[in-house]
Amino acid sequence: MQEACLSAGGWVDAAQGVVSREAFVSDDVYRLELERIFEKGWCFLAHETEIPAPGDYVVRTLGKAPVIVIRDTDGGVKAMLNSCRHRGAKLCRSEAGNARRFVCPYHGWSYERDGRLISTTFDAHMPPGMDFSQWGLIPVARVESYCGLVFGSWDADAADLARHLGDFRWYLDCFFARTPAGMQVLAPPHRWRAKANWKVGALNFIGDSQHVFTTHVGPTTLNPLRSTRAGFTKVADRSVQIITEGGHGCTLSYLAPGLGEDVYRTHDPALTAIYATMLKPEQLNALRHLRVAVGNVFPNLSFIETQAGSGEKSLILRLWHPLSGSEMEILSWVLAEKEAPEPYKAAVLDSGFHNFGVAGVFEQDDIELWASATQAADNAIARRYPYSFHTGVPLLDHPIPDYEGPGRAFRPVLAEVIQFEFMRHWDRVMTAG
């Protein structure tokens, strides 16, 4: 099927279930994404527990711009462009730290934690009446948090974060706000680069159930007993994939029949008792017997909760930051409930980085294939032929009628329906102008 079949002006043909390869390799598409998605919408910056004390900061990227995310003196969270107003040098050179103030290493301009300009070092040579209040660090226009997840937007007119997240907050609560104290980041994030488009990662984590049986045959073969007990080789009928407005989605995979909590506990009983104080009965039911959950907050923040051991759940946050049409930087965090005992947190951290860190068992499987697919697609011949999302088309207009959670839910999870819905939303944003 040729590229000519794609709908005029877009990259996705909803009727035929195909997506142009240009969306995954083109630098022109990448530049348009920066303008229409990453410089206008809400993007993840940090978790609040990374900056617990006043002056704590981390350095991240919003769009193409380097930013400082800091806990201000008053306890609030702010984000500012990591660039001096004089000649543009980066103020923060380390990825994280604590600062009483920021001093530019180039000419010595100094700023308060909140970005206000204190001194240029050569104040006496400034014009009379120089208004320092106009020369502070450039703030990120909007900074808001939900469940400890800090998001930013360069667009002052962007809708509130709560509106952006919409009904998907119900699912975020299940994983990031299920105890009174909430979740905490257990270590600084792993960072690495991959020669693949950022959307490949988002699609994989929003719910690519098909690749598990081929891509990850190695890890499941190495430990067949645990894989069988944990249900990795079976797909339970209860498993479901969900998409909400805004392009957010998740896949919830449950233990196969006969593998209930009497055989393999999915959560620590001491923690599940606390969950009941925070979650609705329907949310508790969504977590019951849950083996693996994957999801993605549009555009590029993913998460996976997977089994670390009997009664131990490893929760990983993953950010797919675009660098070009065919390369991304990946940041990966491991989280656990603040109320969890320290040995539990240590086990979760070890499992999280062992399986999904920069050298993770599952990570290496994915990255090699993503890079090879990108290389094979990034040429004039391959670009003539779109990618297939056909298995999602039959389900598009047939969600489960009686699903008790928000959003549209679909079965079976082996279909590509929410991956295709993610691409349809992406296409609408990109073509809206």
N, C-alpha and C positions, 0 to 999 in steps of 0.2 A: 504494500500500500504506500503510495507516494505522499510526500509532504503536501502536495496540492489539495489533499482531502481535508486538511485542517481548516477550521472555521476562519473566516476572513478577519485579520487583525489580531488573532490570538495564537496560542501555542497548544491549546487543548481542544480536541473534538469530542464533545460530550456524547454525541449520538453514536459514534463509531468506537469510542473507548481507546483513543490513541493520544499520545503526547509527543510533540516535536522534540527531537534530540537537542535542538538549539537551546531549549530551556535548561539543559544540563551541561553545556559546554561553551556557550557563547559569552564573550566578554561584553558585547553590546547589551545582552540581556542582563548581565551582572550590573552594569552601570545603570540601567533602568530600574533594577531592583533597589539599588542604593537610594535612588530618587523617590520611588513610589512606595517602598516598604520600610527600609531601614532608616530613612531620614524623616518619615512621617508617622510610622506606627510605634507601638510599644515593643521594646526589646529588653530582654533580661540583662541585668548588670551584675548582680551579686546576691548573696544571701546575707541577711542581717547579722547572723552569728559570725560572719567573717570579720565584722567590724564592731565588736561589742562595746568598746570603751571610747570616750571622746578622743578624737585625734587619730583613731585607727582608720586606715585607708587601704583600698586595693585599687590597682590600675587596670582598667578594662577598655574595651573599644565599643563605640556606638556608631554604627554605620562604618565609615572609614576613620572616624575621629577618635583619638585617644582621650580617655576621660579618667578623672579621679573620682572615686566613690568614697565618701568620708562620713564618719560619725562626727557631727558638729558638737561644739561645746554644750549646746542645749539639749543634746541627745537625739536630735533629728538626723536624717540621712540626706546628704546633698551630693550632687554630681556636677563636675565642672570640666571644661575642656582643659586637658593637660598641656597647656601651651601659654607661655608668658605673653602678655600684651605688648611687650617692647619689641622683641625680635623673634618671638615664637618658640624659643627653646622649651623642651619638656622640663617641667619642674620636678616631677617624680620619676626617678630612673629605676627604682626597684618595684617589684610587682606588689608588694604590700609593706606596711610599716605603721608607725605612729608619728604624727607631726604636730608640733606646737604651732608652727606656721610654715609656709612654703617660701623658699628663697630660690630665685632663679640662679643657676650656676654660671650663666653667661655674663650678665651685668649687675646682678644683685637685687633686682626688683623683688620685694617681699610682700606676701599676702597673708591675711588671716585665714583660719580654717574655712570660713564661709566664703572665701574668695575675694574679700575686700582688699584693695591695695593699701598697704601700710606706708611704704617708702620706695622711691626709685633709686635710692642711694645718692643720687645727685639732685635732690629736690631743689637746692638753691639755684640750679641752672634752669629750672622749669619756668615757663611764662608766668607772670603774675596772675593770680586767680585760677591757676590750674585746678580743675575739679577732679580730685582723685576718685570720687565715687563713680565716675564714668569709666574708670580704667581697671576695674576688678576683673577677675577671671571670668570667662564666659560661662554662664550657667547652662546646664541642660534644662530645657524649658519646662519639662514635667518629670517629676520623680515621685513614684508611689510604690507602696508595698502591698503584697497580699500573701498571707501565710508565711511571712518572713522572706518572700521572694521579692527582690527589689527590681523594678522596671524603670526604664527611662524613655523619653521621647523628645526629639528636637522640635516637635511641632507644638507650639503653645496652644493651638486650637484643637489638639487631639481630644477625643472623647475620654472620659474618665477610665481608669484602668479597670474598674469593676464592670463597666459596660463592655470594654474590650474582651474581658474574660467571659462575661455572660454566664450561661448555665454551666460552663466547664468548671466553675468554682466548686460545684458539688463534688466533682472528682478530685480536684486539688485538695479539698478538705480531707478526703479519705486518706491521703498520703502525707500531707504536710501540716495538717492541723487536727490530728486525731488524739492529741494529748494536750492538757492545759498549757504546758510549757512549750510545746511545739517541737520542731526538728532542729537539729544543729549540724553544721558542717564539721566533720571529724578531722579533716586535714586540708591543707591548701590543695587547689585543683591540680591535676595533671594537665599539661599542655602539650599538644603535638600538632603537626600538620599532616594533611592527607591530600593527595592529588585527586580530588573528587569534588563535585559540586555539593554545596551545603544541603540541598534538597534531598540528596541521596540519603543522608543521615536522618533527616526528618521523616522521610517516608519509611525508612527501615524501622524507626522507633514508634511511629504512630500505629504500626501494625502489619509488618511483613511476616506473616506466619508461614508463608510458603518456603522461605529460605532456610528455616531451622533444620529441616530434614536432610538438606544437601550441604549447605555451607558449614554447618556445625556438626557434621557427622563425626569429626575427629574427637572433640571433647566428650560427646555422648558415648563413643566407642571406648574411650580410655577408662570410663567409669560406668559400665553398663548397669551395675546393680543400683547405684544412686540414681541414674537417669530413669530407670524403670520405676523405682519407688516414687520419685518425684513427679512422674507422669510426663517427662519430656517427650517420650515417644508416642504419646497418645493425646488426642484432642478431645476434651470432654464436651458433651453436647451443650452444657450450660455456658461454655465460653462464648464471648460476645465482643463485637467491635462497635464503638460509638463515635458519632461525629456530632458536634454542636455548631451553632452559628459562629462565624468568625474563623472557621477552618481548624478549630481545635479538635483533637480526637484521641482515643485510646483503645487498646485491646486488652480485655480481661480474660486470662486463660486459667481455667480451674482444674483442680485435680481430677484425673480420670476416675470413673466409677470403681469403687473398691479401694480407693486410696484416700479415705477420709482422714480426719485429724487423729483418729485412733491409731493410724499407721504412721502418718507423717504430719506432725503439727506444722501449720503454716505460719502461726504467730505465737509469740510467747504469751502464755496465759496471764501473766502478771501485767502485761501491757494491754492485752485485749480487754481486761477488766477496766482499765482507764479509758480505752476507746469509747466504751459505753456511756461515759459521762460527757462526751463531746460530739458524738455522731448520732444521726438519726437511725432508726431501725433499718431503713432501706440501705443506708450506707454501710452499716454493720453487716448486712446480708451480702453486700457487694464484696466485702473483704473476706467473708467466710469461705474457707477452702480455696482461696485464691492462690494459685501457684506462681504465676508471673503476670505482672501488669506492665504495659508499655504505653507511652503516650507522648503527645507533642502539643505544646502551646504555640500557636502560630505567631511569628514565623518559625523560629529556630531553637526553641528550648524544649528539650526532650527529657523524659525520665524513664527509668526502669526499676521496678521492685522485683527482686528475684530471691530465691531461696539461698541462704548462706549455710544453713544447717537446720536440723530439726528445731522448729520454733524460732529461727533466726531469719530476719528479712533484711537484705541489703538494698538500700534505696540509693540510686545513682542519679544525679542530675547531669545533663549533657548539653553543652552549647555548641552549635555548629555555626561558627563565624565565617562568613564568606570573605575570601581574599581576591578571588577572580572568578571567572566563569567555570574554571576547572580546578580550583584549589580552595581549601578551607583550613582554618585553625579550629581545633577541637579543645574544649575545656571540659574536664570531668571531675565531679565532686562525689564524695560518699557521705550520706547523712544517716542519722539515727535519732530516735526520740531522746530528748534531754533527760527524761526520767529513767532511761534504761541503765542498768548497772554497767560499770566500766568494763568488765570482762566481755559482756555482750557487745559493747561498742567496738572493742578491739577485734573481736571475731568478725563483725560486720565490715569493718574497715579493711581487714586482711582479705576477706572474700571479695569485696567490691573492687579493689585494685587488682587482685589476682585475676579476676574474670573480665573486668571492664576498664582497667587502667591502660596506660600507654602501651604496655606489653601484655595486656590481658589475653587470656586464652581465647575468649570469644572475639575480642577486638581484632586480633591479628587475622582471623578468618575473614571478617568483614572488610577491613581496610585493603587487603590485597585484591579482593574482588572488585571493590569500588574503584580502585585505581586502574585496574586493567579494563574495566568497563568504560571508564572515562577516556583512556587512551585509545581504545578501539572505536569510540564514538566520535572523537574529535578530528574528523576529516571530512572532506567534501562528499565522498561517496556515502559514508554512513549517515550523514545528515539528511540525505534524501529520504530516509526511511524512519518513520516514527516508532516510538516505544509502544508496546502493547500493554494495556490495562484492561483487556477484554473481560476478565473474570469478574470485574466489578460492575459491569454494565447491567446484567440481568437483575441485580439487587437494588439498583439506584432508587426505584420507586416502590420498593417493597420492604420497608422497615418492619421490625417486630412490633405488632400492635399493642402488646400488653407489657412492654418493658417498664420496670418501676422507677428507673432513673431518668434524668433529663437527657435531651438530645434524641437523635435517631439511632436506633440500635439495629445491628444486622447479624445474621448467622447464615452460613458458617464463617468462622474466622479465617478460613483459608482463601476466601475471595478477597479481591483487591479493592473493595468498594470504598473504604475510608481513605486509602491511599489516593484513589482517583478523585474523591471528593476534596481532599487537600489540594490536589493540583487544579481542580476546577475553581476553588476559592482563590488560589494564587493567581490563576489566569484572570479572574474577574478584577482583582486588585491591580494587576499589571496593565490591564487594558482600560481601566476606568479613567486614566489620565489625571 
